[in-house]
């Protein structure tokens, strides 16, 4: 009987024993097991996707950052010589076009400055570099666009006036007309004046009693402005006078050349003949068109007289 009881108890505990054995086997099998990395990889992939989306959002924001209704907006800024007026077209919060409506600046410089328009549209920003050599006109365009989109105005001070504040001592924005000498002695004469950057020196050649050539031999002005100002040299020669208009956008350099030429002509002037020539002019003037003709004849007459004097003295 005792044996039968033992066998019976063993049978009753068999399921529990089996469970223990199975658990032990599972524990042995799981030893050294490493957790899968799929979740971390998935998270990394998700982060990369988020960065790409963020970049797209940033780009989208840059391309449409003007919170304005579709339409055309007008604005004004201040360039080198005066106001610059533009029309800015907005569509889907982007600048799609910038048109120049008016400008007081010199065409050559202003056309160069227009390059800022492409920069503004390409970057959809007003924070762009100005065009080298056309700084004031560039800023005028930028200010006008800013005024159109935000209503903000610039100081209203022109580039010309700002340049004037930095001009060399002795330079001037205006020169009064002068009484020209009645006649000139042939020869080569040098004269000095003051341009934007300082002393400006010219060489003037007188031939046949007339201004034959004018050459700038020394200066401290910016080459781009001086080259523009040199255009008045042709006007001086053709009119045989320094009472000519300055070149727009190169006022200081123009006046520097004019004052230097006047200085040279004072040295070339035939002294003591102005009054006699003017008197004879009054006697011979008959028409409006004979000013140049009588000037030529009087100069020749004076030089004949001078030569006669030289011959007599010799």
C-alpha positions as CSV (number, residue, x, y, z in Angstrom):
1,X,0.0,0.0,0.0
2,X,2.8,2.4,0.8
3,X,4.3,1.8,-2.6
4,X,1.0,2.6,-4.4
5,X,0.6,5.8,-2.4
6,X,4.1,7.0,-3.5
7,X,3.3,6.3,-7.1
8,X,0.0,8.2,-6.8
9,X,1.7,11.2,-5.3
10,X,4.3,11.2,-8.1
11,X,1.6,11.2,-10.7
12,X,-0.1,14.1,-9.0
13,X,3.0,16.3,-9.0
14,X,4.1,15.4,-12.5
15,X,2.5,18.5,-14.2
16,X,4.2,20.9,-11.8
17,X,7.5,19.2,-12.3
18,X,7.1,19.4,-16.1
19,X,6.5,23.1,-15.8
20,X,9.6,23.6,-13.8
21,X,11.7,21.7,-16.3
22,X,10.3,23.6,-19.2
23,X,10.9,27.0,-17.4
24,X,14.5,25.9,-16.8
25,X,15.0,25.0,-20.4
26,X,13.6,28.4,-21.5
27,X,15.9,30.2,-19.1
28,X,18.9,28.3,-20.5
29,X,17.9,29.1,-24.1
30,X,17.5,32.9,-23.4
31,X,20.9,33.2,-21.8
32,X,23.1,35.6,-23.9
33,X,20.1,36.9,-25.9
34,X,20.3,40.5,-27.2
35,X,17.4,42.7,-27.8
36,X,16.6,43.6,-31.5
37,X,17.7,47.0,-32.8
38,X,14.8,47.5,-35.2
39,X,13.1,50.1,-33.1
40,X,16.2,52.3,-32.8
41,X,16.8,52.1,-36.6
42,X,13.2,53.0,-37.3
43,X,13.5,56.0,-35.0
44,X,16.7,57.2,-36.8
45,X,15.0,56.9,-40.2
46,X,12.1,58.9,-38.8
47,X,14.5,61.7,-37.6
48,X,16.0,62.0,-41.1
49,X,12.6,62.3,-42.7
50,X,11.7,65.0,-40.2
51,X,14.9,67.0,-41.0
52,X,14.1,66.9,-44.7
53,X,10.6,68.0,-44.1
54,X,11.9,70.9,-41.9
55,X,14.3,72.0,-44.7
56,X,11.4,72.0,-47.1
57,X,9.3,74.0,-44.7
58,X,12.2,76.5,-44.3
59,X,12.6,76.8,-48.1
60,X,8.9,77.3,-48.5
61,X,8.9,80.0,-45.9
62,X,11.8,81.8,-47.6
63,X,10.1,81.7,-50.9
64,X,6.9,83.2,-49.6
65,X,7.7,85.3,-46.6
66,X,5.9,88.5,-47.6
67,X,2.6,88.5,-45.8
68,X,0.8,90.6,-48.4
69,X,-2.2,90.1,-50.7
70,X,-1.6,89.5,-54.3
71,X,-1.2,92.8,-56.2
72,X,1.1,95.7,-57.2
73,X,2.6,97.9,-54.6
74,X,4.3,101.2,-55.3
75,X,7.2,102.7,-53.3
76,X,9.9,105.4,-53.4
77,X,13.5,105.6,-52.3
78,X,16.3,108.0,-52.7
79,X,19.1,107.4,-55.2
80,X,22.1,109.5,-56.1
81,X,20.3,112.5,-57.7
82,X,16.8,112.2,-56.3
83,X,13.7,109.9,-55.9
84,X,13.5,106.4,-57.3
85,X,9.9,105.0,-57.8
86,X,9.2,101.3,-58.3
87,X,6.2,99.0,-58.7
88,X,6.5,95.6,-56.9
89,X,4.3,92.7,-57.9
90,X,3.3,90.2,-55.2
91,X,1.8,86.8,-55.9
92,X,1.4,84.0,-53.4
93,X,3.5,86.0,-50.9
94,X,6.4,86.2,-53.3
95,X,8.0,89.1,-55.2
96,X,7.5,88.2,-58.9
97,X,8.4,91.4,-60.5
98,X,10.0,94.9,-59.8
99,X,9.5,97.6,-62.3
100,X,11.2,101.0,-62.3
101,X,8.6,103.8,-62.8
102,X,10.9,106.8,-62.5
103,X,14.4,107.8,-61.5
104,X,16.5,111.0,-61.4
105,X,19.9,109.2,-61.6
106,X,22.2,109.1,-64.5
107,X,21.2,106.3,-66.9
108,X,24.6,104.7,-67.1
109,X,24.9,104.2,-63.4
110,X,21.3,103.4,-62.8
111,X,21.2,100.7,-65.5
112,X,24.1,99.0,-63.6
113,X,22.2,99.3,-60.3
114,X,19.2,97.4,-61.7
115,X,21.1,94.2,-61.1
116,X,19.9,94.3,-57.5
117,X,16.4,93.6,-58.8
118,X,17.4,90.1,-59.9
119,X,19.1,89.6,-56.5
120,X,16.0,90.6,-54.6
121,X,13.7,88.4,-56.6
122,X,16.1,85.4,-56.6
123,X,16.6,85.5,-52.8
124,X,13.1,86.9,-51.9
125,X,14.8,89.3,-49.6
126,X,15.8,92.9,-49.4
127,X,19.1,92.0,-47.7
128,X,21.2,91.9,-50.9
129,X,24.5,93.4,-51.9
130,X,24.6,96.7,-53.8
131,X,26.2,96.9,-57.3
132,X,29.8,98.0,-57.2
133,X,30.2,101.4,-58.8
134,X,26.5,102.2,-58.5
135,X,26.1,102.1,-54.7
136,X,23.7,105.1,-54.3
137,X,21.4,104.0,-57.2
138,X,21.4,100.4,-55.8
139,X,20.3,101.6,-52.4
140,X,17.7,103.8,-54.0
141,X,16.1,100.8,-55.6
142,X,16.3,98.7,-52.4
143,X,14.8,101.5,-50.4
144,X,12.0,102.0,-52.9
145,X,11.1,98.2,-52.8
146,X,11.2,98.3,-49.0
147,X,8.9,101.3,-48.9
148,X,6.5,99.5,-51.2
149,X,6.3,96.4,-49.1
150,X,6.6,97.8,-45.6
151,X,5.9,101.5,-45.8
152,X,9.2,102.3,-44.3
153,X,11.0,105.4,-45.7
154,X,14.7,106.2,-46.0
155,X,16.3,109.5,-44.9
156,X,15.6,111.2,-48.1
157,X,19.3,112.3,-48.4
158,X,20.6,112.0,-52.0
159,X,23.9,110.3,-52.7
160,X,25.0,113.5,-54.3
161,X,24.6,115.4,-51.0
162,X,26.3,112.6,-49.1
163,X,29.2,112.7,-51.5
164,X,29.3,116.5,-51.0
165,X,29.9,116.0,-47.3
166,X,33.0,114.0,-48.1
167,X,34.4,116.1,-50.9
168,X,37.9,117.5,-50.6
169,X,38.2,121.0,-49.2
170,X,38.1,123.6,-52.0
171,X,35.9,121.5,-54.3
172,X,32.5,123.0,-55.2
173,X,29.1,122.0,-56.6
174,X,28.8,125.2,-58.6
175,X,31.0,127.5,-60.6
176,X,29.8,130.9,-61.8
177,X,30.3,131.9,-65.4
178,X,33.3,134.2,-65.9
179,X,34.3,136.8,-68.5
180,X,36.6,135.0,-70.9
181,X,39.9,136.6,-72.1
182,X,39.5,138.2,-75.5
183,X,42.5,136.4,-76.9
184,X,45.1,133.8,-76.1
185,X,48.8,133.4,-76.8
186,X,49.9,130.2,-78.5
187,X,51.7,127.7,-76.3
188,X,51.2,125.0,-73.7
189,X,49.9,126.0,-70.3
190,X,49.2,124.2,-67.0
191,X,46.5,125.0,-64.6
192,X,45.1,123.5,-61.3
193,X,41.7,123.2,-59.7
194,X,40.1,121.0,-57.0
195,X,38.1,117.9,-57.9
196,X,36.2,115.6,-55.5
197,X,39.4,114.0,-54.2
198,X,41.7,116.9,-54.2
199,X,44.1,118.7,-56.6
200,X,43.3,118.3,-60.3
201,X,45.9,119.5,-62.9
202,X,45.4,120.0,-66.7
203,X,47.5,120.8,-69.7
204,X,45.9,123.2,-72.2
205,X,47.4,123.8,-75.7
206,X,46.6,127.0,-77.5
207,X,47.1,127.0,-81.2
208,X,46.2,129.8,-83.6
209,X,44.8,131.7,-80.7
210,X,42.3,129.0,-79.9
211,X,41.9,126.2,-77.3
212,X,43.2,123.2,-79.3
213,X,43.3,120.6,-76.6
214,X,42.8,120.0,-72.9
215,X,44.3,117.0,-71.0
216,X,44.0,116.0,-67.4
217,X,47.5,115.2,-66.2
218,X,47.0,114.8,-62.5
219,X,44.0,114.0,-60.3
220,X,42.8,112.2,-57.2
221,X,39.2,111.5,-58.2
222,X,37.6,108.2,-58.7
223,X,38.3,107.1,-62.3
224,X,34.7,106.3,-63.2
225,X,33.6,109.8,-62.2
226,X,36.5,111.6,-63.8
227,X,36.1,109.7,-67.1
228,X,32.5,110.9,-67.2
229,X,33.5,114.5,-66.3
230,X,36.0,114.5,-69.2
231,X,33.1,114.7,-71.6
232,X,32.9,118.5,-70.9
233,X,36.4,118.9,-72.4
234,X,34.9,118.5,-75.8
235,X,32.3,121.1,-74.9
236,X,35.0,123.6,-73.8
237,X,36.9,123.2,-77.0
238,X,33.9,123.4,-79.3
239,X,32.6,126.5,-77.6
240,X,36.0,127.9,-76.9
241,X,34.7,128.7,-73.4
242,X,34.7,127.3,-69.9
243,X,31.2,128.5,-69.3
244,X,29.7,125.1,-70.0
245,X,27.4,122.8,-68.1
246,X,28.8,120.2,-65.8
247,X,28.3,116.5,-66.4
248,X,25.4,115.1,-64.4
249,X,26.6,112.6,-61.8
250,X,30.2,114.0,-61.9
251,X,29.7,117.5,-60.7
252,X,32.8,117.9,-58.5
253,X,35.2,116.4,-61.1
254,X,33.6,118.6,-63.8
255,X,34.1,121.7,-61.8
256,X,37.6,120.7,-61.0
257,X,38.4,120.4,-64.7
258,X,36.7,123.8,-65.5
259,X,38.6,125.6,-62.7
260,X,41.9,124.1,-63.8
261,X,41.3,125.1,-67.4
262,X,40.4,128.6,-66.4
263,X,43.7,128.8,-64.4
264,X,45.6,127.8,-67.5
265,X,43.8,130.2,-69.7
266,X,44.5,133.1,-67.4
267,X,48.2,132.5,-68.1
268,X,47.6,132.3,-71.8
269,X,45.4,135.5,-72.0
270,X,46.7,138.4,-74.1
271,X,46.7,141.2,-71.6
272,X,45.4,144.7,-72.4
273,X,43.3,143.7,-75.4
274,X,39.9,142.8,-73.9
275,X,38.5,146.3,-74.1
276,X,39.6,147.1,-77.6
277,X,38.3,143.8,-78.9
278,X,35.0,144.3,-77.2
279,X,34.7,147.8,-78.8
280,X,35.4,146.5,-82.2
281,X,32.9,143.7,-81.7
282,X,30.2,146.3,-81.0
283,X,31.0,148.1,-84.3
284,X,30.9,145.0,-86.4
285,X,28.0,143.0,-84.9
286,X,25.2,142.9,-87.3
287,X,23.5,139.5,-86.8
288,X,23.0,136.9,-84.1
289,X,25.2,134.4,-85.9
290,X,28.4,136.3,-86.2
291,X,29.6,135.9,-82.6
292,X,31.9,133.0,-83.5
293,X,33.0,134.6,-86.7
294,X,33.9,137.9,-85.2
295,X,35.7,136.1,-82.3
296,X,37.9,134.3,-84.8
297,X,38.7,137.4,-86.8
298,X,39.5,139.5,-83.7
299,X,41.8,136.8,-82.3
300,X,43.7,136.7,-85.6
301,X,43.9,140.5,-85.7
302,X,45.3,140.7,-82.3
303,X,47.9,138.1,-83.1
304,X,48.9,140.0,-86.2
305,X,49.3,143.1,-84.1
306,X,51.5,141.2,-81.6
307,X,53.6,139.8,-84.3
308,X,54.1,143.2,-85.8
309,X,55.1,144.5,-82.4
310,X,57.6,141.7,-82.0
311,X,59.1,142.4,-85.4
312,X,59.3,146.1,-84.6
313,X,61.0,145.5,-81.3
314,X,63.5,143.2,-83.0
